[in-house]
Every structure is written in C-alpha cells, then in structure tokens.
Amino acid sequence: MGVACRRSGLLIGYNRHQAEHLPGGASGLGPCLLQLCMRRHRAIGLRHKELCPRCMQCDTKFDFITRKHHCRRCGKCFCDKCCSKKVPLPRMCFVDPVRQCAECALISQKETEFYDKQLKVLMNEKDIHTYTSLLESQHITEGGNTRATGMILQYKAPGSEELVQLKFTATEDFNSNKKLSAAWLAAMHKAAKLLYESRDQ
C-alpha cells in the first residue's frame, strides 16, 4: 500500500516503504519542494583569455576592435553581438543586471518568472488531506497539455540508490479547488522543466 496527500484537489502519492526518504514523511512535501525549487547556482569559472581566442557562438576572432566578453552565468567567451543582453541574476549574488549570452539570458528570464510566480503557488501549504494510493509505474511520465492533470516525479534521495516516486494528480471531486490544483500542477511542471533545461548550468 502507498500513501498520498490530497491537497486542495491535488492527489500526491508515494510508496509507503520509501516514506522514510522524504523529509518528515508524508508531511515533508514542502521542504522537498523547497530543496527542488530553491537550488542555488554554483560559482562560475570565467574562461582564461588565452583559452578562447574566438567567440564561442559565432567564431569571430577577438582583436582590438572585436572585444571579448564573458557570460556571467556560464563563463564562456563571446563577442559583443553574441553577449549583449544584461539580465538580473540575483541568485548568483549579482546586484545589477549582468551580461549574459542568449542561451543563459533566456534561462535566467524563465527562472525570474518562476521565482516571482510559480514558486509562490508551489509553497502554498493550505488545506492538506490524506489519501491512500498504490503506485505501480516505474518510469517518469508528464502531461503534455497546457492544463496539467498529473505527473510522476522520480528521484533518488541523497545517499540512497533507491528510486522514489511522487505522483501528482488533479482530482475531479474537489471542483471548487480544481483551478488551484491545476495551477499547482502547472507550476510543478514548470519547475521540473526548468531544472532539466538548466541541468548543465
């Protein structure tokens, strides 16, 4: 048998025999999400000037006219054209917007939107109920539509080789909270997508 939390119309399940791997058991979803969503970026290492004589995007050679710039997120070398965007990066302790390449700037913009909007939805701890469930699937699945109806999150707890599954499903019997649960699922999908896209950052 498994255990799940019914949370404002959202059904969250995980294997009972793996409950000890979740902080605080069934009530530890909040800290688990906080660890997932509030990931800090490691300090970047800027490429030494001798190691990148050309722009790493357009291959333009650096000289007195074409100056070299470092992306403050990935640390790679670019010309002014390929590294012209200045985007806020507070989670790496930059006070003012900093120069980033196009790829990193897009990820930083998505992160800012996520932290300002979706994270607040994920950390809402109101109206938690319990429910029982049994999970059989051993692979990750995600709903592909814009109105997320469910997802299965599979991960390894720190120090363990055993896979843990969390199942998220928007239920039909909490009509008044269906919109809230759908918003929570959409935010969770965005969190997982954001972490996947920035895994090498």
Secondary structure, 3 states (H helix, E strand, C coil): CEEEEEECCEEEEEEHHHHHHCCCHHHHHHHHHHHHHCCCCCCCCCCCHHHCCECCCCCCECCCCCCCEECCCCCCEECCHHHCEEECCHHHCCCCCEEECHHHHHHHHHHHHHHHHHHHHHCCCCCEEEEEECCCCCCCEECCCCCCCEEEEEEECCCCCCEEEEEEEECCCCHHHHHHHHHHHHHHHHHHHHHHHCCCC
